């Protein structure tokens, strides 16, 4: 028992020391993590911005003003400008203007500018002027009391203009950087959406093409080598060219012609009459598979279920500023011609791609009558 009593104070001291060291270690770890998160490049650029203004002021000083006193005084003015800028840009604007509170923004901004002005006038009156009296002899507010300075409209106007013009430049730079970040995020979002759409559209198209090939091979058609050659060209385009947002219109035409040739092998002249006219006045670029999806739908819903002779008419023209594509196909007059929800996947994806790649620069018209379907697509370049 005596041994335990003697050891108790010693143990309690060790526990306290361990607790202190643990606390210090956790604080050190927190501080190290905080330091790692600091953007030293950005901090350096901010410091360089304010130092450049200080050097600009120094370059404009008169000959009778000494370098030491001028640099000392204007360093405090630079600090005041920086405090004003960071308060406005990183607190007042996000909390008021970004939240659509314009009146509160005006009130907060004016209050913040006046507060910084008050601190600068107080600093001048009690510290800078007594330390450098000769420097302030010709200054406008030198003979005013502190209360007079804080209520002088003329002095406020002069000091406000001095304080705010570096802030305006800094705010413009900050706004421009923010807009660039937003544009970059928007482009990344757009790119991801397009990638998702193409990942949906390409397998959909490939499945239909392979299904056509399967039908022909079941018949042991002698044209199998020609079919495979056409299919290989189509696969090359879909797997490699479609990774680009835009391709030349000539490449898109070659793909369309290969696809039409592949489809025509499935049907006799008695089953299908197809025409493809072109008027390419200018070589332009177009989003891949945009046009092909409509052609695919024309074959799938206008020919397969048609018991009589089907007709498909395509026309494509391009100028320097516009692409026009039209396709018209006859409509099967039987019960099997109904279009399922699943078959609309391609058309839905095309609409989404048009919204992403040609925002407010496209016009899609789809007309349906009892006897035919007609699609007209305008693309403004």
C-alpha positions in Angstrom: 0.0 0.0 0.0 2.8 2.4 0.8 4.5 1.6 -2.5 1.3 2.4 -4.4 0.8 5.7 -2.5 4.4 6.7 -3.3 4.0 5.9 -7.0 0.6 7.7 -7.4 2.1 11.3 -7.8 4.7 10.0 -10.2 2.2 8.3 -12.4 -0.1 11.3 -12.4 2.8 13.5 -13.5 3.7 11.1 -16.3 0.1 11.0 -17.5 0.0 14.9 -17.6 3.3 14.9 -19.6 2.0 12.4 -22.0 -1.2 14.4 -22.5 0.8 17.6 -23.1 3.0 15.9 -25.6 0.0 14.4 -27.4 -1.7 17.7 -27.5 1.4 19.4 -28.9 1.8 16.6 -31.5 -1.8 16.9 -32.7 -1.4 20.7 -33.0 1.8 20.3 -34.9 0.2 17.8 -37.2 -2.8 20.2 -37.8 -0.4 23.1 -38.5 1.6 21.0 -40.9 -1.6 20.0 -42.8 -2.6 23.6 -42.9 0.8 24.6 -44.4 0.5 21.8 -47.0 -2.9 23.2 -48.1 -1.5 26.7 -48.7 -1.1 27.7 -52.3 2.3 29.4 -52.1 2.2 30.2 -55.8 -1.0 32.2 -55.4 0.3 33.9 -52.3 3.4 34.9 -54.1 1.4 36.3 -57.0 -0.7 38.4 -54.6 2.4 39.7 -52.9 3.9 40.6 -56.3 0.8 42.5 -57.2 0.9 44.7 -54.2 4.6 45.2 -54.3 4.3 46.3 -57.9 1.9 49.1 -56.8 4.3 50.1 -54.1 7.1 50.3 -56.6 4.8 52.4 -58.9 4.2 54.9 -56.1 7.9 55.1 -55.3 8.7 55.8 -59.0 6.4 58.8 -58.9 7.7 60.4 -55.6 9.2 63.9 -55.7 12.9 64.5 -55.2 12.5 66.2 -51.8 10.8 63.0 -50.4 13.2 60.5 -48.9 13.1 56.8 -50.0 12.9 55.5 -46.4 10.0 57.6 -45.2 8.1 57.3 -48.5 8.4 53.5 -48.5 7.5 53.3 -44.8 4.4 55.4 -45.2 3.2 54.0 -48.5 3.7 50.4 -47.2 0.9 51.1 -44.7 -1.3 52.6 -47.5 -0.7 49.4 -49.5 -1.7 47.3 -46.5 -4.9 49.4 -46.2 -5.7 48.8 -49.9 -5.1 45.1 -49.5 -7.4 44.9 -46.5 -10.1 46.8 -48.4 -9.7 44.5 -51.5 -9.7 41.2 -49.6 -12.7 42.2 -47.5 -14.7 43.2 -50.5 -13.8 40.3 -52.9 -13.6 37.4 -50.5 -16.3 38.3 -48.0 -18.7 41.1 -48.9 -19.3 40.1 -52.6 -19.8 36.4 -51.9 -22.2 37.1 -49.0 -24.2 39.8 -50.7 -23.9 40.3 -54.4 -23.5 36.5 -55.2 -26.6 35.9 -53.2 -28.6 38.6 -55.1 -28.7 41.2 -52.3 -27.7 44.3 -54.2 -28.8 46.8 -51.5 -26.9 45.0 -48.8 -23.9 44.9 -51.1 -23.9 48.7 -51.5 -24.4 49.3 -47.8 -21.7 46.8 -46.8 -19.2 48.0 -49.4 -19.6 51.7 -48.4 -19.3 50.8 -44.7 -16.2 48.7 -45.3 -14.5 51.4 -47.4 -15.3 54.0 -44.7 -14.0 51.7 -41.9 -10.7 51.2 -43.8 -10.6 55.0 -44.4 -11.1 55.6 -40.6 -8.3 53.2 -39.7 -5.9 54.8 -42.1 -6.8 58.4 -40.9 -6.3 57.3 -37.3 -3.0 55.7 -38.1 -1.8 58.8 -39.9 -3.0 61.1 -37.1 -1.5 59.2 -34.1 1.6 57.5 -35.7 2.7 58.4 -39.2 2.4 62.2 -38.9 4.2 62.5 -35.5 7.0 60.2 -36.9 7.4 62.0 -40.2 6.0 65.6 -39.7 7.9 67.1 -42.6 6.5 64.6 -45.1 2.9 65.6 -44.3 3.4 69.4 -44.3 1.8 69.9 -47.8 -0.9 67.2 -47.3 -4.5 68.5 -47.6 -5.7 67.2 -44.3 -2.6 67.9 -42.2 -4.1 70.7 -40.1 -7.4 69.0 -39.5 -8.4 67.2 -36.3 -9.2 63.5 -36.5 -13.0 64.2 -36.3 -12.7 66.8 -39.1 -10.9 64.3 -41.3 -13.5 61.6 -40.7 -16.3 64.0 -41.8 -14.6 65.9 -44.6 -16.3 65.0 -47.9 -13.4 66.4 -50.0 -10.9 64.4 -48.0 -13.0 61.2 -48.2 -13.3 61.6 -52.0 -9.6 62.0 -52.4 -8.7 59.1 -50.1 -11.5 56.8 -51.5 -10.2 57.2 -55.0 -6.7 56.4 -53.8 -7.8 53.3 -51.9 -10.2 51.9 -54.5 -8.4 52.0 -57.9 -5.9 49.2 -57.1 -8.9 47.3 -55.6 -10.9 47.7 -58.9 -8.0 46.3 -60.9 -7.5 43.4 -58.4 -11.3 42.7 -58.5 -11.3 42.6 -62.3 -8.4 40.1 -62.3 -10.1 38.0 -59.7 -13.4 38.1 -61.6 -11.6 37.1 -64.8 -9.9 34.1 -63.1 -13.2 33.0 -61.7 -14.9 33.2 -65.2 -12.0 31.2 -66.7 -12.5 28.5 -64.0 -16.2 28.4 -64.6 -15.7 28.1 -68.4 -13.2 25.3 -67.8 -15.6 23.5 -65.6 -18.4 24.0 -68.2 -16.2 22.6 -70.9 -15.2 19.6 -68.8 -18.9 19.0 -68.0 -19.8 19.3 -71.7 -17.0 16.9 -72.7 -18.1 14.3 -70.1 -21.8 14.6 -71.3 -20.7 14.1 -74.9 -18.6 11.1 -73.9 -21.5 9.5 -72.1 -23.8 10.1 -75.1 -21.3 8.7 -77.6 -20.7 5.7 -75.4 -24.5 5.1 -75.6 -24.9 5.9 -79.3 -21.9 4.0 -80.7 -22.9 0.6 -79.3 -26.5 1.2 -80.4 -25.3 1.9 -83.9 -22.8 -1.0 -83.9 -25.4 -3.4 -82.7 -27.8 -2.6 -85.5 -25.0 -2.9 -88.1 -23.8 -6.3 -86.8 -27.4 -7.4 -86.7 -27.6 -6.6 -90.5 -24.4 -8.5 -91.1 -25.8 -11.5 -89.2 -28.9 -11.6 -91.4 -26.9 -11.6 -94.6 -24.4 -14.3 -93.4 -27.4 -16.6 -92.5 -28.3 -16.4 -96.2 -24.7 -17.4 -97.1 -24.6 -14.4 -99.4 -21.7 -14.3 -101.9 -21.3 -10.6 -101.2 -19.9 -11.4 -97.7 -16.4 -10.1 -98.5 -17.8 -6.8 -99.7 -20.0 -6.6 -96.6 -17.0 -7.1 -94.3 -15.0 -4.5 -96.2 -17.8 -1.9 -95.8 -18.3 -2.9 -92.2 -14.6 -2.5 -91.4 -14.6 1.1 -92.8 -17.7 1.8 -90.7 -16.1 0.3 -87.6 -12.9 2.3 -88.2 -14.9 5.5 -88.2 -17.1 4.7 -85.2 -14.2 3.4 -83.0 -11.6 6.0 -83.8 -13.0 9.1 -85.6 -15.9 9.5 -83.2 -13.6 10.4 -80.4 -13.4 13.8 -82.0 -16.1 16.4 -81.5 -16.1 17.3 -85.2 -15.0 15.6 -88.4 -14.9 16.8 -92.0 -18.2 16.6 -93.9 -16.4 14.4 -96.5 -15.7 11.7 -93.9 -19.3 11.8 -92.7 -20.5 11.4 -96.4 -18.1 8.4 -96.9 -19.6 6.8 -93.7 -23.1 7.5 -95.0 -22.4 6.0 -98.4 -20.8 2.9 -96.8 -23.8 2.4 -94.5 -26.3 2.9 -97.4 -24.3 0.4 -99.5 -24.4 -2.1 -96.7 -28.1 -1.7 -96.2 -28.9 -2.0 -99.9 -27.3 -5.4 -99.9 -30.2 -6.6 -97.7 -32.9 -5.5 -100.1 -33.7 -6.0 -103.8 -34.7 -3.1 -106.1 -38.3 -4.2 -105.7 -38.1 -3.6 -102.0 -36.2 -0.3 -101.8 -35.6 2.9 -103.8 -33.0 5.2 -102.3 -31.4 8.4 -103.5 -28.6 10.5 -101.9 -28.0 13.9 -103.4 -25.2 16.2 -102.3 -24.3 19.9 -102.8 -21.1 20.6 -100.9 -20.1 24.2 -101.7 -17.7 24.4 -98.8 -15.7 21.8 -96.9 -16.8 22.2 -93.3 -16.8 20.1 -90.1 -19.7 18.3 -88.5 -20.3 16.3 -85.4 -19.9 12.6 -86.2 -23.0 10.3 -86.4 -25.4 13.2 -86.1 -26.8 12.6 -89.6 -26.3 8.8 -89.6 -28.8 8.3 -86.8 -31.7 9.7 -88.9 -30.7 7.5 -91.8 -30.5 4.5 -89.5 -34.0 5.2 -88.2 -35.3 5.6 -91.8 -34.1 2.1 -92.6 -35.2 0.6 -89.3 -38.7 2.0 -89.2 -39.3 2.8 -92.9 -38.0 -0.3 -94.7 -37.9 -3.3 -92.4 -41.6 -3.4 -91.7 -42.7 -2.2 -95.1 -44.4 -4.9 -97.1 -44.5 -2.8 -100.3 -41.7 -0.9 -101.9 -40.1 1.6 -99.5 -38.6 4.9 -100.6 -35.9 7.0 -98.9 -34.6 10.3 -100.2 -31.6 12.1 -98.6 -30.1 15.5 -99.4 -27.1 17.1 -97.9 -25.7 20.5 -98.6 -23.1 22.8 -97.0 -22.0 26.4 -97.3 -19.5 28.4 -95.4 -22.0 29.1 -92.6 -24.6 26.4 -92.7 -25.2 22.7 -93.1 -28.7 21.5 -94.3 -29.7 17.8 -94.2 -33.1 16.4 -95.1 -34.3 12.9 -95.2 -37.8 11.6 -96.2 -39.0 8.0 -96.1 -42.2 6.3 -96.7 -44.2 5.0 -93.7 -45.2 1.4 -93.4 -49.0 0.9 -93.5 -49.3 -2.0 -91.1 -49.4 -2.8 -87.4 -45.7 -3.6 -87.1 -44.6 -0.1 -87.8 -45.1 1.2 -84.3 -41.9 2.6 -82.8 -40.9 1.3 -79.4 -39.5 3.4 -76.6 -36.2 1.6 -76.9 -35.8 2.5 -80.6 -35.9 6.2 -79.7 -32.6 6.1 -77.9 -30.6 7.2 -80.9 -32.9 10.2 -81.6 -32.9 11.3 -78.0 -29.1 11.2 -77.9 -28.9 13.2 -81.1 -31.1 15.9 -79.6 -28.8 16.1 -76.5 -25.7 16.2 -78.7 -27.2 19.0 -80.8 -27.9 21.0 -77.6 -24.3 20.6 -76.5 -22.4 21.0 -79.7 -24.7 23.5 -81.5 -26.4 25.5 -78.7 -28.9 27.9 -80.2 -27.3 27.1 -83.6 -29.4 24.3 -84.8 -33.0 23.7 -85.9 -34.5 20.2 -86.0 -37.9 19.7 -87.8 -39.6 16.3 -87.7 -42.9 16.0 -89.7 -45.0 12.9 -89.7 -48.0 12.2 -92.0 -50.0 9.1 -92.6 -47.7 8.1 -95.5 -44.2 9.4 -94.7 -41.7 10.8 -92.2 -39.6 13.9 -93.0 -36.6 15.3 -91.0 -35.0 18.6 -91.7 -31.8 19.6 -89.8 -30.2 23.1 -90.0 -26.8 23.6 -88.4 -25.3 27.1 -88.2 -21.5 27.1 -88.2 
